[in-house]
Amino acid sequence: MKSIIKNLVLGVFVLAGLSIYAQDKRHIDNFRAPDKSGINVFESPKDTETTFDGVKVRVGGSFSLQFQALDHENSGAVPLVELGSNFNLPTANLDLDVALADGVRMHLRTYLSSRHHPEPYVKGGYFQIDKLDFISEGFLSDLMQYTTIKIGHMENNYGDAHFRRSDNAQTIFNPFVGNLIMDSFTTEVGAELYYRRNGFLGMVGFSNGKLNQSVVAGDNGTTGGASFLAKLGYDKQLNDDLRVRLTGSLYNTGYTPNLYLYNADRAGSRYYHVMQEEGATSDNFRSGRFSPSFKNSVTAVMINPFIRYKGFEFFGTIERASGATNVDAGADIEGVTNQYAGELLYRFGKTDNFYVGGRYNIVDSEYDDKAQDITINRTQIGAGWFMTKNILMKAEYVNQDYKGFGGALEAGKFNGFMLEAAISF
């Protein structure tokens, strides 16, 4: 079966190669390009102009490979696995984007290889509507010139940080190698409605709050509840040199059998095996990250400022998540987790093909029933070179400290260097 899948994937890439000679025919309306031109694009562009002239399939993909040279240590009470310097598992994505009608398109992403799953599996996809001409030409055109509808089992639009994160092999949008410590990312079945006008953005959405879909009822006799999402913001290119964006987002879920907002990334962390116990049976594929143990519900708020002035770029994250944990013989315990991150970059070169920058990230949490709060600090210093708009080389130094933990993370720390090569088309 695996050989069949591999042959099918190879065939897709061969077909994709045959179409590369005509790049203009791969254009899809209202589409975030997967290469360098998609950097600092957040929601998919909204452009009422159309190039639709029939059903069109755009085959794309990403490839990423890291060289890791990290060391870790703790108090010594729990021995850690010994780390060396070498290459990590290469990762790959396959993207299918299809123009189905004027103002209607589909996106599907498949992880061909990831840290957690060496075999291919579907991440998710969605159906995006920017026009209703398929109902009747010009139907609600005055409204739809500002409106977008997305429906699918898709990456939910909570916050802006997920637009800059590495999504398995799609790492060109992330100026660093690792994602945030508390990585808010999930894929759930739902719908989102956007209204954008004169720089202002509003979005409301609903999902079923579940990563793994099932009709089997849980312990409380239901299959789950619903999650509510909202975003409000302003994004404007004020002049040739200055762009300003500020958004606030909300994610709130009622009962769900398992809460995945902070641990839905099945691709895995970029910092392989850091702080992993010696002899551990788990692959610890989210090593280096932190997920608060909210059980069945959470209310999370994220604020993201973004400023670009000439070659300078600042992106910030302020996040607060609160909910009930369940660690003491079934008793619910309320907990609050805060995350703060700021990154400053300078892009330069004839086509902004070089950059240098740094990110500071801190998480503090009233974690489960521990009397003492826990804190995680991370510093990242990085640089990158776009060899072409599709090829990026990155280098990063990372240092992360743990405070207030027991076990393998007691007085824990990891640091060192990472190199990453990324290709997206």
C-alpha positions as CSV (number, residue, x, y, z in Angstrom):
1,M,0.0,0.0,0.0
2,K,2.8,2.4,0.9
3,S,4.5,1.8,-2.4
4,I,1.3,2.6,-4.2
5,I,1.0,5.9,-2.3
6,K,4.6,6.7,-3.1
7,N,4.1,6.1,-6.8
8,L,0.9,8.2,-6.8
9,V,2.8,11.1,-5.1
10,L,5.7,10.7,-7.6
11,G,3.2,10.9,-10.4
12,V,1.6,14.1,-9.1
13,F,5.0,15.7,-8.9
14,V,5.9,14.6,-12.4
15,L,2.6,16.2,-13.7
16,A,3.4,19.3,-11.7
17,G,6.8,19.5,-13.3
18,L,5.2,19.4,-16.8
19,S,3.2,22.5,-15.9
20,I,6.0,24.6,-14.5
21,Y,6.9,25.9,-18.0
22,A,3.8,28.0,-17.9
23,Q,3.7,29.6,-14.5
24,D,1.2,32.2,-15.5
25,K,-1.4,29.4,-16.0
26,R,-1.0,28.4,-12.3
27,H,-2.4,31.8,-11.1
28,I,-5.3,31.4,-8.7
29,D,-7.5,34.4,-7.7
30,N,-7.5,35.5,-4.0
31,F,-4.6,33.2,-3.2
32,R,-1.7,33.6,-0.9
33,A,1.4,32.7,-2.8
34,P,3.5,29.9,-1.1
35,D,6.8,31.6,-2.0
36,K,8.6,34.8,-0.8
37,S,5.8,37.0,-2.2
38,G,3.5,35.5,0.4
39,I,5.5,36.8,3.3
40,N,3.5,39.3,5.5
41,V,0.3,38.2,3.8
42,F,-2.2,37.2,6.5
43,E,-5.7,36.4,5.4
44,S,-5.9,35.5,1.7
45,P,-6.1,38.6,-0.5
46,K,-9.5,40.0,-1.4
47,D,-9.5,41.1,-5.0
48,T,-12.7,41.4,-6.9
49,E,-10.9,41.3,-10.3
50,T,-11.1,37.9,-11.9
51,T,-8.9,35.8,-14.2
52,F,-11.2,32.8,-14.1
53,D,-11.5,31.1,-17.5
54,G,-12.4,27.6,-16.5
55,V,-11.5,25.0,-13.8
56,K,-7.8,25.2,-13.1
57,V,-5.7,23.0,-10.8
58,R,-2.5,24.4,-9.3
59,V,-0.1,21.8,-7.9
60,G,2.4,23.1,-5.4
61,G,4.5,21.8,-2.5
62,S,7.1,22.4,0.1
63,F,10.3,20.7,1.3
64,S,12.2,21.5,4.5
65,L,15.4,20.1,6.1
66,Q,17.2,21.1,9.3
67,F,20.7,20.5,10.7
68,Q,20.4,20.4,14.5
69,A,23.2,21.1,17.0
70,L,21.5,21.5,20.3
71,D,22.5,20.6,23.9
72,H,20.2,20.2,26.9
73,E,20.5,19.8,30.6
74,N,18.4,19.7,33.8
75,S,18.9,19.2,37.6
76,G,20.1,15.7,37.0
77,A,17.3,14.0,39.0
78,V,15.9,12.6,35.7
79,P,18.5,11.6,33.1
80,L,18.0,13.1,29.6
81,V,18.7,11.3,26.3
82,E,22.1,12.2,24.8
83,L,21.9,14.6,21.8
84,G,24.4,14.8,18.9
85,S,24.7,17.1,15.9
86,N,23.1,15.8,12.7
87,F,20.3,16.2,10.2
88,N,16.6,15.8,11.1
89,L,14.0,14.0,9.1
90,P,13.2,15.9,5.9
91,T,9.6,17.0,5.7
92,A,7.4,17.6,2.6
93,N,3.9,18.9,1.8
94,L,1.7,18.6,-1.2
95,D,-0.8,21.4,-2.0
96,L,-3.7,21.3,-4.4
97,D,-5.4,24.6,-5.1
98,V,-8.3,24.6,-7.6
99,A,-10.2,27.4,-9.2
100,L,-13.8,26.0,-9.4
101,A,-15.7,29.0,-10.6
102,D,-15.5,32.7,-10.7
103,G,-14.7,33.7,-7.1
104,V,-14.8,30.1,-5.8
105,R,-11.7,28.1,-5.0
106,M,-10.6,25.0,-3.0
107,H,-7.4,24.3,-1.0
108,L,-6.1,21.0,0.2
109,R,-2.8,20.3,2.0
110,T,-1.3,16.8,2.5
111,Y,1.7,16.2,4.7
112,L,3.8,13.7,2.7
113,S,6.3,13.3,5.5
114,S,6.4,14.8,9.0
115,R,8.1,14.2,12.2
116,H,5.1,12.5,13.8
117,H,3.9,10.7,10.7
118,P,6.5,9.5,8.1
119,E,3.6,8.4,5.9
120,P,1.3,10.8,4.0
121,Y,-1.9,12.1,5.6
122,V,-4.2,15.0,4.9
123,K,-3.8,18.1,7.1
124,G,-7.1,19.6,5.9
125,G,-8.7,21.8,3.3
126,Y,-11.4,24.4,2.7
127,F,-13.8,25.9,0.2
128,Q,-13.5,29.7,-0.2
129,I,-16.2,31.9,-1.8
130,D,-15.5,35.5,-2.8
131,K,-18.4,35.8,-5.3
132,L,-21.9,34.3,-5.6
133,D,-22.0,34.5,-9.4
134,F,-22.6,30.7,-9.4
135,I,-26.0,31.4,-8.0
136,S,-26.8,34.3,-10.4
137,E,-24.4,36.7,-12.1
138,G,-23.9,39.7,-9.9
139,F,-25.8,38.1,-7.0
140,L,-25.2,40.3,-3.9
141,S,-22.2,41.8,-5.6
142,D,-22.3,45.0,-3.6
143,L,-21.9,42.9,-0.4
144,M,-19.5,40.3,-1.8
145,Q,-16.9,42.8,-2.9
146,Y,-16.0,43.1,0.8
147,T,-17.0,39.6,2.0
148,T,-15.3,36.2,2.0
149,I,-16.8,32.8,3.2
150,K,-14.6,29.8,4.1
151,I,-16.0,26.4,4.9
152,G,-14.1,23.2,5.6
153,H,-12.0,21.1,8.0
154,M,-9.4,23.8,8.1
155,E,-6.8,25.8,10.0
156,N,-8.9,28.1,12.2
157,N,-8.1,31.8,12.0
158,Y,-7.4,32.4,15.7
159,G,-4.7,35.1,16.0
160,D,-2.1,36.2,13.5
161,A,0.8,34.1,14.8
162,H,-0.4,31.1,12.8
163,F,0.2,33.0,9.5
164,R,3.9,33.2,10.4
165,R,4.5,29.7,11.8
166,S,6.1,26.8,10.1
167,D,3.4,24.4,8.9
168,N,5.4,21.1,8.6
169,A,7.4,21.7,5.4
170,Q,6.0,25.1,4.6
171,T,8.6,27.2,6.5
172,I,9.2,30.1,4.2
173,F,6.8,32.4,6.1
174,N,8.6,31.8,9.4
175,P,11.7,33.9,9.7
176,F,12.9,31.6,12.5
177,V,13.2,27.8,12.8
178,G,10.9,27.1,15.7
179,N,7.3,28.2,16.3
180,L,6.1,29.9,19.5
181,I,6.4,28.0,22.8
182,M,2.6,27.8,23.1
183,D,1.7,27.1,19.6
184,S,-2.0,28.0,19.0
185,F,-2.9,26.0,15.9
186,T,-5.8,23.7,15.2
187,T,-7.8,22.3,12.4
188,E,-11.5,21.8,13.0
189,V,-14.7,21.5,10.9
190,G,-16.3,24.9,10.6
191,A,-17.1,28.1,8.7
192,E,-15.7,31.6,8.8
193,L,-17.3,34.8,7.5
194,Y,-15.0,37.8,6.7
195,Y,-15.9,41.5,6.0
196,R,-13.0,43.7,4.9
197,R,-13.3,47.4,3.9
198,N,-11.0,50.4,4.0
199,G,-8.4,48.6,6.0
200,F,-10.8,47.3,8.6
201,L,-11.3,43.5,9.1
202,G,-14.0,41.6,10.9
203,M,-14.4,37.9,11.1
204,V,-16.8,35.5,12.9
205,G,-16.7,31.8,12.8
206,F,-17.9,28.6,14.3
207,S,-16.4,25.1,14.4
208,N,-17.2,21.8,16.1
209,G,-14.1,22.1,18.4
210,K,-12.7,18.7,17.3
211,L,-9.5,17.8,15.6
212,N,-10.4,14.1,15.2
213,Q,-13.9,13.8,13.8
214,S,-16.3,11.2,15.3
215,V,-20.0,10.6,15.9
216,V,-19.4,8.5,19.0
217,A,-20.7,10.1,22.1
218,G,-18.3,10.9,25.0
219,D,-18.7,10.3,28.7
220,N,-21.3,13.0,29.0
221,G,-23.5,11.5,26.3
222,T,-22.7,14.1,23.6
223,T,-20.3,14.1,20.6
224,G,-19.1,17.6,21.6
225,G,-20.0,21.2,21.5
226,A,-19.1,24.1,19.4
227,S,-16.3,26.7,19.3
228,F,-16.8,30.4,18.5
229,L,-14.1,32.4,16.8
230,A,-13.9,36.1,16.2
231,K,-11.3,38.6,14.9
232,L,-11.3,42.4,14.6
233,G,-8.5,44.4,13.2
234,Y,-7.1,47.1,11.0
235,D,-4.5,46.6,8.3
236,K,-3.3,49.6,6.2
237,Q,-0.4,50.5,4.0
238,L,-0.3,54.2,5.2
239,N,2.4,55.2,2.7
240,D,5.1,53.7,0.6
241,D,7.3,53.1,3.7
242,L,4.8,52.3,6.5
243,R,2.3,49.5,7.0
244,V,0.4,49.1,10.3
245,R,-1.7,46.1,11.3
246,L,-3.4,45.4,14.7
247,T,-5.8,42.6,15.4
248,G,-7.5,41.0,18.4
249,S,-8.8,37.5,18.3
250,L,-11.1,35.3,20.4
251,Y,-11.4,31.5,20.6
252,N,-14.0,30.1,23.0
253,T,-15.2,26.5,23.2
254,G,-17.9,24.9,25.2
255,Y,-17.7,21.2,26.0
256,T,-15.4,19.1,23.7
257,P,-14.1,15.6,24.5
258,N,-10.5,16.8,24.0
259,L,-9.2,20.3,23.6
260,Y,-6.6,20.7,20.9
261,L,-6.0,24.4,20.5
262,Y,-2.4,24.1,21.7
263,N,-1.5,20.6,20.7
264,A,-3.2,20.0,17.4
265,D,0.0,20.3,15.4
266,R,0.6,16.6,14.4
267,A,3.7,17.5,12.3
268,G,5.8,18.1,15.4
269,S,8.4,20.5,16.8
270,R,11.6,21.6,15.0
271,Y,13.7,21.0,18.1
272,Y,14.0,17.3,18.0
273,H,14.2,15.3,21.3
274,V,15.1,18.3,23.5
275,M,14.4,17.7,27.2
276,Q,13.5,14.0,26.5
277,E,13.9,11.5,29.3
278,E,16.5,8.8,28.7
279,G,14.6,5.6,27.9
280,A,11.3,7.3,27.2
281,T,8.9,5.2,25.1
282,S,7.2,8.3,23.6
283,D,8.7,10.0,20.6
284,N,8.0,13.4,22.3
285,F,7.2,14.9,18.9
286,R,6.2,18.3,20.4
287,S,9.5,18.7,22.3
288,G,10.3,22.3,23.3
289,R,6.7,23.4,23.3
290,F,4.2,23.8,26.1
291,S,0.5,23.0,26.1
292,P,-1.6,24.0,29.2
293,S,-3.7,21.0,30.2
294,F,-7.1,22.5,29.7
295,K,-9.5,19.6,29.5
296,N,-12.8,20.3,27.9
297,S,-13.1,24.1,27.4
298,V,-11.0,27.2,27.0
299,T,-11.4,30.9,26.5
300,A,-8.3,32.3,24.6
301,V,-7.6,35.9,23.5
302,M,-4.7,37.0,21.3
303,I,-3.6,40.5,20.3
304,N,-1.1,40.9,17.5
305,P,0.5,44.2,16.4
306,F,2.5,44.3,13.2
307,I,4.5,47.3,11.9
308,R,6.7,47.5,8.8
309,Y,8.7,50.6,8.2
310,K,11.0,50.4,5.2
311,G,13.1,47.3,5.9
312,F,12.3,47.1,9.6
313,E,9.5,44.8,10.8
314,F,8.0,44.2,14.2
315,F,5.5,41.4,15.1
316,G,4.1,40.9,18.6
317,T,1.9,38.4,20.4
318,I,0.0,38.9,23.6
319,E,-2.1,35.9,24.6
320,R,-4.2,34.9,27.6
321,A,-5.9,31.5,27.9
322,S,-8.1,30.3,30.7
323,G,-10.0,27.2,31.4
324,A,-10.5,24.1,33.7
325,T,-7.9,21.4,34.1
326,N,-8.5,18.0,35.5
327,V,-5.7,16.4,37.4
328,D,-6.9,15.8,40.9
329,A,-9.2,12.8,41.0
330,G,-11.6,14.3,38.6
331,A,-11.9,17.7,40.2
332,D,-11.8,20.7,37.9
333,I,-9.2,23.3,38.7
334,E,-9.2,26.7,37.0
335,G,-6.0,27.8,35.4
336,V,-4.6,30.8,33.4
337,T,-1.7,30.8,31.0
338,N,-0.2,33.9,29.5
339,Q,2.2,34.2,26.5
340,Y,4.1,37.2,25.2
341,A,6.4,37.3,22.2
342,G,8.1,40.0,20.2
343,E,10.2,39.7,17.1
344,L,12.2,42.4,15.3
345,L,13.6,41.9,11.8
346,Y,15.5,43.9,9.3
347,R,15.1,42.9,5.7
348,F,17.6,44.2,3.2
349,G,19.1,43.6,-0.2
350,K,17.9,44.6,-3.7
351,T,14.8,42.5,-3.3
352,D,14.7,42.1,0.5
353,N,16.4,38.8,-0.1
354,F,18.4,38.9,3.2
355,Y,17.2,39.4,6.8
356,V,18.5,39.4,10.4
357,G,16.4,39.5,13.6
358,G,15.5,38.2,17.0
359,R,12.5,36.9,18.9
360,Y,11.9,36.8,22.6
361,N,9.1,34.5,23.9
362,I,7.9,33.9,27.4
363,V,5.1,31.7,28.8
364,D,3.9,31.8,32.4
365,S,1.2,29.5,33.7
366,E,-0.8,28.5,36.7
367,Y,-0.3,25.0,35.6
368,D,-2.7,22.3,36.9
369,D,-2.7,22.1,40.7
370,K,0.9,23.2,41.3
371,A,1.3,25.9,44.0
372,Q,4.2,27.5,42.2
373,D,3.7,29.0,38.7
374,I,5.9,27.7,35.9
375,T,7.7,29.9,33.4
376,I,9.4,29.2,30.1
377,N,11.7,31.8,28.4
378,R,13.1,31.5,24.9
379,T,15.5,33.7,22.9
380,Q,16.0,33.2,19.2
381,I,18.5,35.0,17.0
382,G,18.3,34.3,13.3
383,A,19.2,35.3,9.8
384,G,18.0,34.2,6.3
385,W,18.9,34.4,2.6
386,F,16.4,34.0,-0.2
387,M,18.5,32.4,-2.9
388,T,15.4,32.7,-5.1
389,K,11.8,33.5,-4.3
390,N,11.2,29.8,-3.8
391,I,14.4,28.8,-1.8
392,L,15.3,30.1,1.7
393,M,18.3,29.3,3.9
394,K,18.0,30.1,7.6
395,A,20.3,30.0,10.6
396,E,19.2,30.3,14.2
397,Y,20.6,30.3,17.7
398,V,18.1,29.3,20.3
399,N,18.2,29.3,24.1
400,Q,15.2,28.1,26.3
401,D,14.9,27.9,30.1
402,Y,12.4,26.2,32.3
403,K,11.5,27.4,35.8
404,G,9.1,25.9,38.4
405,F,8.9,22.4,36.8
406,G,9.7,19.0,38.2
407,G,10.8,15.8,36.6
408,A,12.8,16.0,33.4
409,L,12.2,19.7,33.1
410,E,13.5,20.6,36.6
411,A,16.0,23.4,36.1
412,G,15.8,22.5,32.4
413,K,17.6,24.3,29.6
414,F,18.4,23.7,25.9
415,N,20.4,25.8,23.5
416,G,22.5,25.7,20.4
417,F,22.3,26.2,16.6
418,M,19.9,25.2,13.9
419,L,20.2,25.5,10.1
420,E,17.2,25.1,7.8
421,A,16.7,24.8,4.1
422,A,13.2,25.5,2.7
423,I,11.7,25.2,-0.7
424,S,8.1,26.2,-1.6
425,F,6.4,26.6,-4.9
